[in-house]
């Protein structure tokens, strides 16, 4: 009898390995940081913040040096990622109570049609419960996280949302648990459950896992184990002097804002390592695409200020931060690794943007249907081939007065409005001036007018009152 059990166990393990080997379409794990600066990772130049797990992904994959987010704040950037549209065509063009509309088809809906199981864990920010943008209405099979971006301002909430029987409901989460730890645990459980279901039905379907952290967004509150990485033997910040963020503000008190910010980046890096280990454990790492990026540039909130940004060089060599259309607000780290499909590690300076993600993943998944998008597939680049020029990249932003930006080749223009009328346009050559220090608008009026014409062509007026030029 013992021999029979051993034989059956061997058959089970053989079938399991064969099952995973049969999988042709890759799994996709898309990990999104919240307000992480271009220069906050070791692989992007940080000498002060420890990110060994993310750096390891960069060593085995493709690290983009010229990649752009969908916007300079949360909601429109994530909407661009999901829809493949830039902010001149999106419905969600800024933060606020604006859900994705029913008619805007998004990435998980396409991937489901290609046989993918889809799960989101973390901040959604594109539709409250019982709206057209609620996760269960936009192609997600599983959801555990936060619906509204303001919910993500606090690192130890007492409740969150979870999809139960195809309905998104609010529930308590473990007391005193940090939300991003909960997100990570839910994501790992999704991998476990999906693998178990595949084994039980003897058929493997790929999955799309979207892990959307609220790190290192303020509030600057972090588990002691991570904060200790940046304290000296006397319990003081190694980045002294520090200016304490007081109590009684929107974000909680923080004695050491610089140390806390660095610790939050390392906290997130640790969770990335946990996801990679889970994929290894399930024999899924070889045929899983892993992406790591940020929704926009670094922030000045919760006690963090411009001096802190400069101290860490969080924006790298670039000018600006979150809510700017300068490079520091929209140029982000972007790492993509697929051991089976992209075998040669590379550093890539090809231009790309969030609205390229949907056509890229659709091509990888074999989706042939016509898709309206502002992006292009980057699959050839990821395979190490040369890519032609990218269509012009466009952004518009409404907070603090209307602004537009466009990147076309090596040229970039930013136009500011005063009320409803254009006020001034700045012009930069990014190839010779990536820090945007030398405004060439007065010297090159024809180039400025050419870039302004592209802005006009790329923007369709929004019908939503929040996104009107005022």
C-alpha positions as CSV (number, residue, x, y, z in Angstrom):
1,X,0.0,0.0,0.0
2,X,2.9,2.4,0.8
3,X,4.3,1.8,-2.6
4,X,1.0,2.7,-4.2
5,X,0.9,6.0,-2.3
6,X,4.4,6.9,-3.3
7,X,3.5,6.1,-7.0
8,X,0.4,8.3,-6.8
9,X,2.3,11.1,-5.3
10,X,4.9,10.9,-8.1
11,X,2.1,10.9,-10.7
12,X,0.5,14.0,-9.0
13,X,3.8,15.9,-9.0
14,X,4.5,14.9,-12.6
15,X,1.0,16.1,-13.6
16,X,1.6,19.3,-11.7
17,X,4.8,20.0,-13.5
18,X,3.3,19.1,-16.9
19,X,0.3,21.3,-16.1
20,X,2.6,24.3,-15.5
21,X,4.7,23.5,-18.5
22,X,1.6,23.5,-20.7
23,X,1.0,27.1,-20.0
24,X,1.9,29.2,-23.1
25,X,0.5,32.7,-22.3
26,X,2.5,34.3,-19.6
27,X,1.1,35.4,-16.2
28,X,1.4,39.1,-15.7
29,X,2.2,40.7,-12.3
30,X,2.0,44.5,-12.5
31,X,3.3,46.3,-9.4
32,X,2.5,50.0,-9.0
33,X,4.2,52.3,-6.4
34,X,2.3,55.4,-5.2
35,X,4.4,58.6,-5.5
36,X,7.8,57.0,-5.9
37,X,10.4,59.2,-7.5
38,X,12.5,58.3,-10.5
39,X,15.7,58.4,-8.3
40,X,14.4,56.5,-5.3
41,X,15.6,53.1,-6.3
42,X,19.1,51.7,-6.2
43,X,18.9,50.7,-9.8
44,X,18.0,54.3,-10.7
45,X,20.9,55.8,-8.8
46,X,19.8,56.0,-5.1
47,X,22.8,55.7,-2.8
48,X,20.7,56.0,0.4
49,X,17.6,53.9,0.0
50,X,17.8,50.1,0.1
51,X,15.9,48.3,-2.7
52,X,17.6,44.9,-3.3
53,X,14.6,43.0,-4.6
54,X,13.5,45.7,-7.2
55,X,17.2,46.1,-8.2
56,X,17.3,42.3,-8.8
57,X,14.4,42.6,-11.2
58,X,16.2,45.3,-13.1
59,X,19.3,43.1,-13.4
60,X,17.3,40.3,-15.0
61,X,14.9,42.4,-17.1
62,X,14.6,45.6,-19.0
63,X,15.1,48.9,-17.2
64,X,13.7,51.9,-19.0
65,X,15.3,55.3,-18.5
66,X,12.8,57.3,-20.5
67,X,9.4,56.1,-19.5
68,X,6.4,58.3,-18.5
69,X,3.4,57.9,-16.3
70,X,-0.1,58.6,-17.4
71,X,-0.4,61.8,-15.4
72,X,1.3,63.7,-12.6
73,X,-1.4,62.6,-10.0
74,X,-3.0,59.3,-9.1
75,X,-6.4,58.8,-10.7
76,X,-5.7,59.9,-14.3
77,X,-2.4,58.1,-14.3
78,X,-4.1,54.8,-13.3
79,X,-6.9,55.5,-15.8
80,X,-4.4,55.9,-18.6
81,X,-2.7,52.6,-17.6
82,X,-6.0,50.8,-17.7
83,X,-7.4,52.3,-20.9
84,X,-4.4,52.9,-23.1
85,X,-5.5,56.5,-23.5
86,X,-3.7,59.7,-22.5
87,X,-5.3,62.6,-20.6
88,X,-6.4,64.4,-23.7
89,X,-8.9,61.5,-24.5
90,X,-9.6,60.1,-21.0
91,X,-12.8,60.5,-19.1
92,X,-10.8,60.5,-15.8
93,X,-8.5,63.5,-16.2
94,X,-7.8,64.3,-12.6
95,X,-8.5,63.3,-9.0
96,X,-12.0,63.4,-7.8
97,X,-15.3,61.5,-7.7
98,X,-15.2,60.5,-11.3
99,X,-15.5,56.7,-12.1
100,X,-14.5,55.0,-15.3
101,X,-17.5,55.0,-17.6
102,X,-19.1,51.7,-18.7
103,X,-18.1,52.4,-22.4
104,X,-14.3,52.6,-21.6
105,X,-13.0,49.1,-21.9
106,X,-9.9,48.4,-19.8
107,X,-7.0,46.1,-19.6
108,X,-8.5,43.3,-17.4
109,X,-11.5,43.1,-19.6
110,X,-9.4,42.5,-22.7
111,X,-7.2,39.9,-20.8
112,X,-10.3,38.0,-19.6
113,X,-11.3,37.6,-23.2
114,X,-7.9,36.0,-23.8
115,X,-8.5,33.5,-20.9
116,X,-6.8,35.3,-18.0
117,X,-8.0,35.3,-14.4
118,X,-7.7,38.8,-13.1
119,X,-7.1,40.2,-9.6
120,X,-6.4,43.6,-8.1
121,X,-4.9,44.1,-4.6
122,X,-4.4,47.6,-3.2
123,X,-5.6,51.0,-4.3
124,X,-8.1,51.1,-7.2
125,X,-9.1,54.8,-7.3
126,X,-11.3,54.6,-10.5
127,X,-14.8,54.0,-9.2
128,X,-16.6,53.7,-5.9
129,X,-18.9,50.7,-5.1
130,X,-22.2,50.8,-7.1
131,X,-20.7,53.0,-9.8
132,X,-19.7,52.2,-13.4
133,X,-16.1,52.0,-12.3
134,X,-16.5,49.6,-9.4
135,X,-14.0,46.7,-9.8
136,X,-16.4,43.9,-10.5
137,X,-17.9,45.9,-13.4
138,X,-14.5,46.5,-15.0
139,X,-13.2,42.9,-15.6
140,X,-11.8,42.0,-12.2
141,X,-12.4,38.5,-10.8
142,X,-10.9,39.3,-7.5
143,X,-10.4,42.6,-5.5
144,X,-9.1,43.3,-2.1
145,X,-8.1,46.9,-1.4
146,X,-9.2,50.5,-1.3
147,X,-11.7,52.1,-3.7
148,X,-11.0,55.8,-3.1
149,X,-7.6,57.4,-3.3
150,X,-8.1,59.3,0.0
151,X,-8.5,55.9,1.8
152,X,-5.0,55.2,0.7
153,X,-3.6,58.2,2.7
154,X,-3.5,56.2,5.9
155,X,-1.3,53.2,6.4
156,X,-3.3,51.5,9.1
157,X,-7.0,51.8,8.2
158,X,-9.5,49.8,10.2
159,X,-11.4,48.6,7.0
160,X,-11.0,48.1,3.3
161,X,-13.0,46.6,0.4
162,X,-13.2,43.1,-0.9
163,X,-15.1,41.5,-3.8
164,X,-17.4,38.8,-2.4
165,X,-19.8,36.9,-4.7
166,X,-19.1,39.5,-7.5
167,X,-20.0,42.4,-5.2
168,X,-17.5,44.9,-3.7
169,X,-18.2,45.1,0.1
170,X,-16.5,46.9,3.0
171,X,-15.0,44.8,5.7
172,X,-12.7,45.0,8.7
173,X,-9.1,44.1,8.2
174,X,-6.8,42.7,10.9
175,X,-6.4,45.2,13.7
176,X,-3.2,47.2,13.5
177,X,-2.1,45.5,10.3
178,X,-0.5,47.8,7.8
179,X,-2.6,48.0,4.7
180,X,0.2,47.2,2.3
181,X,1.1,44.1,4.2
182,X,-2.6,43.0,3.9
183,X,-2.5,43.8,0.1
184,X,0.6,41.7,-0.3
185,X,-0.9,38.8,1.7
186,X,-4.1,38.9,-0.4
187,X,-2.0,38.9,-3.6
188,X,-0.1,35.8,-2.5
189,X,-3.3,34.1,-1.5
190,X,-4.6,34.8,-5.1
191,X,-1.5,33.1,-6.5
192,X,-2.1,30.1,-4.2
193,X,-5.8,29.9,-5.0
194,X,-5.3,30.2,-8.8
195,X,-2.6,27.5,-8.8
196,X,-4.8,25.2,-6.7
197,X,-7.8,25.7,-9.0
198,X,-5.7,25.0,-12.1
199,X,-4.4,21.8,-10.6
200,X,-7.9,20.7,-9.6
201,X,-9.4,21.2,-13.1
202,X,-6.2,19.9,-14.8
203,X,-6.1,23.0,-17.0
204,X,-3.9,26.1,-16.4
205,X,-5.1,29.5,-17.3
206,X,-2.8,32.5,-17.0
207,X,-3.5,35.3,-14.5
208,X,-3.1,39.1,-14.4
209,X,-2.3,40.3,-10.9
210,X,-2.3,44.1,-10.3
211,X,-0.6,44.9,-7.0
212,X,-1.3,48.6,-6.4
213,X,0.6,49.8,-3.3
214,X,0.0,53.0,-1.3
215,X,3.7,53.3,-0.7
216,X,5.6,55.6,-0.3
217,X,2.6,58.0,-0.4
218,X,2.0,60.0,2.8
219,X,1.1,59.4,5.6
220,X,4.6,58.7,6.5
221,X,3.9,55.8,8.9
222,X,5.9,52.6,8.7
223,X,6.5,49.4,10.7
224,X,9.3,49.7,13.2
225,X,11.2,46.9,11.5
226,X,11.7,48.9,8.4
227,X,12.1,52.3,10.1
228,X,15.0,50.7,12.1
229,X,17.0,50.3,8.9
230,X,17.4,54.1,8.9
231,X,17.9,54.8,12.6
232,X,21.2,54.9,14.4
233,X,22.1,53.0,17.6
234,X,20.5,55.8,19.7
235,X,17.2,55.6,17.8
236,X,17.8,58.7,15.8
237,X,17.5,59.2,12.1
238,X,20.6,58.6,10.1
239,X,19.4,61.5,7.8
240,X,19.5,64.1,10.6
241,X,18.7,66.9,10.9
242,X,15.0,66.1,10.6
243,X,12.0,68.4,10.9
244,X,9.1,66.7,12.7
245,X,5.7,66.7,11.1
246,X,3.3,67.7,13.9
247,X,0.1,66.1,15.1
248,X,-3.3,67.6,14.2
249,X,-2.7,67.6,10.4
250,X,-4.4,65.6,7.6
251,X,-1.5,63.1,7.8
252,X,-0.3,61.7,11.1
253,X,2.6,62.8,13.1
254,X,6.1,61.7,12.0
255,X,9.3,62.5,14.0
256,X,11.6,61.5,11.2
257,X,10.0,62.2,7.7
258,X,13.2,61.4,5.7
259,X,13.9,58.2,7.5
260,X,10.2,57.2,7.3
261,X,10.1,57.8,3.6
262,X,13.2,55.7,2.9
263,X,11.8,53.0,5.2
264,X,8.5,53.0,3.2
265,X,10.4,52.4,0.0
266,X,12.3,49.6,1.6
267,X,9.0,48.2,3.0
268,X,7.6,48.1,-0.5
269,X,10.8,46.5,-1.8
270,X,10.4,43.7,0.8
271,X,6.9,43.0,-0.4
272,X,8.0,42.8,-4.0
273,X,10.5,40.2,-2.8
274,X,7.7,38.2,-1.2
275,X,5.8,38.1,-4.5
276,X,8.8,36.9,-6.4
277,X,9.4,34.2,-3.8
278,X,5.8,33.1,-4.1
279,X,6.1,32.8,-7.8
280,X,9.3,30.7,-7.4
281,X,7.5,28.5,-4.8
282,X,4.7,27.8,-7.3
283,X,7.1,27.2,-10.2
284,X,5.7,30.2,-12.0
285,X,8.6,32.6,-12.2
286,X,10.0,31.6,-15.6
287,X,6.7,32.4,-17.4
288,X,5.5,35.4,-15.5
289,X,6.0,39.0,-16.6
290,X,6.8,41.2,-13.7
291,X,6.5,45.0,-14.0
292,X,7.4,47.6,-11.5
293,X,6.7,51.3,-11.9
294,X,5.2,54.3,-10.2
295,X,2.0,56.3,-10.9
296,X,3.8,59.7,-10.9
297,X,6.8,61.5,-9.4
298,X,7.6,61.9,-5.7
299,X,5.5,63.9,-3.3
300,X,5.8,66.8,-0.9
301,X,3.3,65.7,1.7
302,X,3.0,64.5,5.3
303,X,6.1,66.3,6.4
304,X,8.2,65.7,3.3
305,X,9.4,68.8,1.5
306,X,11.5,70.1,-1.4
307,X,14.6,69.9,0.7
308,X,13.9,66.2,1.3
309,X,13.5,65.6,-2.4
310,X,16.8,67.2,-3.1
311,X,18.5,65.4,-0.2
312,X,17.5,61.9,-1.6
313,X,17.7,63.1,-5.3
314,X,14.3,61.5,-5.5
315,X,13.6,63.1,-8.9
316,X,17.1,62.1,-10.2
317,X,18.5,64.9,-12.4
318,X,15.1,66.0,-13.3
319,X,13.1,69.1,-12.4
320,X,9.9,69.0,-10.5
321,X,7.8,66.5,-8.6
322,X,4.2,65.3,-8.3
323,X,1.7,67.8,-9.7
324,X,4.4,69.2,-12.1
325,X,4.5,68.5,-15.8
326,X,8.3,68.8,-15.7
327,X,10.1,65.5,-16.0
328,X,10.2,65.0,-12.2
329,X,6.5,64.8,-12.1
330,X,5.9,62.4,-15.0
331,X,9.1,60.5,-15.8
332,X,9.1,57.3,-13.7
333,X,11.1,54.1,-13.1
334,X,9.9,51.3,-15.3
335,X,11.2,47.7,-15.0
336,X,9.8,44.7,-16.8
337,X,11.2,41.2,-16.5
338,X,10.1,37.9,-18.2
339,X,12.7,35.2,-17.9
340,X,11.1,33.0,-20.5
341,X,10.3,35.7,-23.1
342,X,12.9,38.4,-22.6
343,X,16.0,36.5,-22.0
344,X,18.6,39.3,-22.4
345,X,18.8,41.9,-19.7
346,X,19.0,45.4,-21.1
347,X,18.8,49.1,-20.3
348,X,16.5,50.8,-22.7
349,X,16.3,54.5,-23.5
350,X,13.3,54.1,-25.9
351,X,10.5,56.4,-25.0
352,X,7.4,54.8,-23.6
353,X,4.3,55.7,-21.6
354,X,1.5,54.2,-19.5
355,X,-0.8,54.1,-22.5
356,X,1.6,51.7,-24.2
357,X,1.0,49.0,-21.6
358,X,-2.4,47.9,-22.9
359,X,-1.4,47.4,-26.5
360,X,1.8,45.7,-25.3
361,X,0.0,43.2,-23.1
362,X,-2.7,42.7,-25.6
363,X,-0.1,41.7,-28.2
364,X,1.6,39.3,-25.8
365,X,-1.8,37.8,-24.9
366,X,-2.6,37.3,-28.6
367,X,-5.6,39.6,-28.6
368,X,-6.4,40.4,-32.3
369,X,-9.4,42.7,-31.9
370,X,-9.2,46.3,-33.0
371,X,-8.4,48.4,-29.9
372,X,-8.7,52.2,-29.7
373,X,-5.5,53.4,-28.0
374,X,-3.1,56.3,-27.9
375,X,-0.2,53.8,-27.3
376,X,1.9,51.4,-29.3
377,X,3.1,47.9,-28.4
378,X,6.6,47.8,-27.0
379,X,7.0,44.1,-27.5
380,X,9.7,44.4,-30.2
381,X,11.7,46.7,-27.9
382,X,11.4,44.2,-25.1
383,X,12.7,41.5,-27.3
384,X,15.8,43.6,-28.1
385,X,14.8,44.9,-31.5
386,X,14.9,48.5,-32.6
387,X,11.7,50.5,-32.5
388,X,10.7,53.4,-34.7
389,X,9.8,56.8,-33.4
390,X,7.0,57.0,-30.8
391,X,3.9,59.1,-31.6
392,X,3.9,62.4,-29.6
393,X,3.1,62.0,-25.9
394,X,0.6,64.3,-24.4
395,X,-0.6,65.3,-20.9
396,X,-3.1,67.9,-19.6
397,X,-3.6,68.8,-15.9
398,X,-6.2,70.9,-14.2
399,X,-5.1,71.6,-10.6
400,X,-3.8,75.1,-10.0
401,X,-4.8,76.3,-13.5
402,X,-4.8,74.4,-16.7
403,X,-1.5,73.1,-18.1
404,X,-0.5,71.0,-21.1
405,X,2.7,69.2,-22.1
406,X,3.9,67.3,-25.1
407,X,7.0,65.3,-25.9
408,X,7.8,64.8,-29.6
409,X,11.2,63.1,-30.2
410,X,13.7,65.0,-28.2
411,X,11.5,68.1,-27.8
412,X,9.2,69.0,-25.0
413,X,6.8,71.9,-24.5
414,X,4.8,72.9,-21.5
415,X,2.0,75.4,-21.9
416,X,0.4,77.3,-19.0
417,X,-2.9,79.0,-19.1
418,X,-4.3,82.1,-17.3
419,X,-8.0,81.5,-16.9
420,X,-9.2,80.1,-20.2
421,X,-6.4,81.6,-22.4
422,X,-2.9,80.4,-23.0
423,X,-0.3,82.5,-21.0
424,X,3.1,81.1,-22.0
425,X,4.8,78.1,-23.4
426,X,8.1,76.7,-22.3
427,X,10.3,74.7,-24.8
428,X,13.1,72.3,-24.0
429,X,15.4,70.0,-25.9
430,X,15.5,66.9,-23.6
431,X,18.5,65.3,-25.4
432,X,20.8,68.2,-24.4
433,X,18.8,69.5,-21.5
434,X,17.0,66.7,-19.6
435,X,16.8,68.8,-16.5
436,X,14.7,71.5,-18.3
437,X,16.9,74.4,-17.3
438,X,17.1,76.2,-20.7
439,X,13.8,77.4,-22.0
440,X,14.2,77.8,-25.8
441,X,10.7,79.2,-26.5
442,X,11.9,82.7,-27.4
443,X,14.8,81.5,-29.5
444,X,12.8,78.9,-31.5
445,X,9.3,80.3,-32.1
446,X,8.5,78.0,-35.0
447,X,9.3,74.9,-33.0
448,X,7.2,76.3,-30.1
449,X,4.2,76.8,-32.5
450,X,4.7,73.3,-33.9
451,X,4.5,71.8,-30.4
452,X,1.4,73.9,-29.6
453,X,-0.2,72.6,-32.7
454,X,0.4,69.0,-31.5
455,X,-1.3,69.9,-28.2
456,X,-4.3,71.2,-30.0
457,X,-4.5,68.0,-32.1
458,X,-4.1,65.7,-29.1
459,X,-6.8,67.2,-26.8
460,X,-10.5,66.5,-27.1
461,X,-12.6,68.7,-24.8
462,X,-13.9,66.9,-21.8
463,X,-17.6,67.0,-21.1
464,X,-17.1,66.7,-17.3
465,X,-17.3,70.0,-15.4
466,X,-14.2,69.1,-13.3
467,X,-12.1,69.0,-16.4
468,X,-13.0,72.2,-18.1
469,X,-10.6,75.1,-18.6
470,X,-11.7,77.8,-16.2
